[in-house]
Amino acid sequence: MNTKKVNTREELEHAYKVRMKVFVEEQNVPPEEELDEHDASATHFLTYDNNHPIAASRLRFVDEYGKLERICVLKDYRGKSYGKQIILEMEKVITEKGYKKAKLNAQTHAEAFYKKLGYETVSDEFLDAGIPHVTMIKKL
């Protein structure tokens, strides 16, 4: 397994394919909502298993937070710590940039997963792309 920051156009396309598979095909998020204006300025991450892209995410810096977004793992690879690994890599970049807090909007079914990684729920439930979410933060 290899988790890394995206550095090439090909890697970015791999990240987009993973996101489209999970969010658009599996969760029925409209494609125009999945890929948005923030993709151009975000730092993207990708996890490979034997050169096969299996997880993706993006990171933006908003206010005093590193904001973790679009975290996804292909269905066949879930429950094998790939999500945790990509989050740890994102948190490493956040601290390297001098930020001390991470923030994310978690789908409610994944809230317990993020709590295990030290995130605390700080909002009521809300809908994003028709899917229930909560905002969570973590001090790094």
Residue pairs with C-beta under 8 A, 6 or more apart in sequence:
1 47
1 48
1 49
1 82
1 85
2 47
2 48
3 45
3 46
3 47
3 48
3 55
3 82
3 85
3 86
3 89
4 11
4 45
4 46
4 47
4 48
4 89
5 43
5 44
5 45
5 89
5 93
6 12
6 15
6 43
6 44
6 45
6 46
11 44
11 46
12 44
14 46
14 53
14 56
15 44
15 45
15 46
15 53
15 56
15 57
15 58
16 35
16 56
17 53
18 46
18 53
18 54
18 55
18 56
18 72
18 74
19 34
19 35
19 56
19 70
19 72
20 31
20 34
20 35
21 74
22 72
22 73
22 74
22 75
23 29
23 34
23 70
23 72
23 129
24 30
24 31
24 34
26 75
27 129
27 131
28 130
29 129
29 130
29 131
30 129
33 129
34 70
34 129
38 58
38 60
38 69
39 58
41 60
42 58
42 59
42 60
42 69
43 58
43 59
43 60
43 93
44 56
44 57
44 58
44 59
45 56
45 57
45 58
45 59
45 86
45 89
45 90
46 53
46 55
46 56
47 53
47 54
47 55
47 56
47 73
47 82
47 85
47 86
48 54
49 77
49 82
54 73
54 74
54 77
54 82
55 71
55 72
55 73
55 74
55 77
55 82
55 83
55 85
55 86
56 70
56 71
56 72
56 86
57 68
57 69
57 70
57 71
57 72
57 86
57 87
57 90
58 69
58 70
59 66
59 67
59 68
59 69
59 90
59 93
59 94
60 66
60 67
60 69
61 67
61 97
61 99
62 103
64 99
64 100
64 101
65 99
65 101
65 102
65 103
65 137
66 90
66 91
66 93
66 94
66 97
66 99
66 101
66 102
66 103
66 140
67 102
67 103
67 104
68 87
68 90
68 102
68 103
68 104
69 104
69 105
71 83
71 86
71 87
71 104
73 82
73 83
73 86
83 113
84 117
87 117
90 102
91 102
91 138
91 140
94 102
94 140
95 140
99 140
100 139
100 140
101 137
101 138
101 139
101 140
102 119
102 137
102 138
102 140
103 135
103 136
103 137
103 138
104 114
104 119
104 135
104 136
105 128
105 133
105 134
105 135
105 136
106 113
106 114
106 119
106 133
106 134
106 135
106 136
107 131
107 132
107 133
108 125
108 132
108 133
108 134
111 121
111 134
111 136
114 136
115 121
115 136
117 138
118 138
119 136
119 137
119 138
120 136
120 137
120 138
121 134
121 135
121 136
122 134
122 135
122 136
122 137
123 134
123 135
124 134
125 132
125 133
125 134
126 132
126 133
126 134
127 133
